[in-house]
């Protein structure tokens, strides 16, 4: 289910930008429904920029549209602009980005912005696609929501966009609404954490670009510990990898809902962006929480409603194996299908003719590799190494293996036994590990 937390919240100033219309419906259209795919709690949807098709991640933690991967794109024309520096989560230095205005972005059949701001990180080394099962070219920022009422329907995997609140279904219109605050176009919500060591109100960035549940910013470094926590890889931000501590809190009171035994991560101070000091917020609220709700954002009125859906009662989990994976190069997979059909030729004699059809299918599938090991974890103790290729997991063979369905096995079902076949060089071997929860 989750292989990496991916945060692309950026810090950059567009104070001199001129007023613009932003995303709007085409003439006489008042609502639209846009299908999306979910990977590791992230929303991925098709977006067209200057007549070129991309896969973008909807990231309410970022203010604007950002292109960071041009793999597979033959050409892209961008309006003349200027170079600026951008910062985000991670320990690397700021990146140089080309900031361009007046571009055309189209989403779905009826929504477009003909004067859009776009950031292009053409020389960056950002490539999150190996940690997912799809090529990701960039992110669609929260400015996409500014003129609309947006229903994020995680259960049916649709963005439902409305011009007016009154066009929402009655069940969503009657849901209680709460205030959100904005800073640099982005949305912030207030919630309460209830735990023996941590208790109080927190202001969090609404961040659909994070696959995690909660991040809390604190002055914690890698020499410090929190009771009932462990150090782990938290994910990848625009400025590199992020490490920190993972733990759980007894309860999170979010508007009129209470979530129990919730996963919380504390990124080490050196990986936090300078944004914390500028916005005075305490962390971020990510997709692992958001997916449990029907989220309706009325951006023009500064309102939000979060109605629990069928995933609300699901537990919060961590990677119990301590093993992270990514996809690698493609390899040719062949499969022999035999289809036998029974045909009765002579009813009086009950004679049966067996017809055999054989078909050989060829398919290119990505190899799955180990790219992270938590020291002291079950996977580490079993002798697994970074760079090992995963051949099968609990009977799932190469053709069925994806980053998503392999990672899913590492997060759920505490104490479940996993039989993993691996390849290291020319050596093929098997290991058995158990999902051992470090925090219950």
Secondary structure, DSSP 8 states (H G I E B T S, - for coil): --S-EEE---B---TT------SEE-TT--EEEEE-EEETTEEEEEEEETTEEEEEEE-TTSSSEEE---TT--------EEEEEEB-SSSS--EEEEEEEEEEEEETTTEEEEEEEEEE-TT-----GGGSSS---EEE-GGGGTTSEEEEETTTTEEEEESSGGGS-HHHHTS--EE-EEETTEEEEEEEEE-SS-EEEEEEEE-TT--SSEEE--S--TT---TT-EEEEEEEETTEEEEEEEEEEEEEEETTEEEEEEEEEEE-GGGS-THHHHH---EEE-HHHHTTEEEEEEGGGTEEEEEE-TTTT------SS-EEEEEEEEEEEEEEEEEEEEEEEETTTTEEEEEEEEEEEEEEEEEEEEEEE-TTSHHHHTT--TT-EEEEETTB-GGG--HHHHHHHHHSSTT-EEEEEEEETTEEEEEEEE---S--
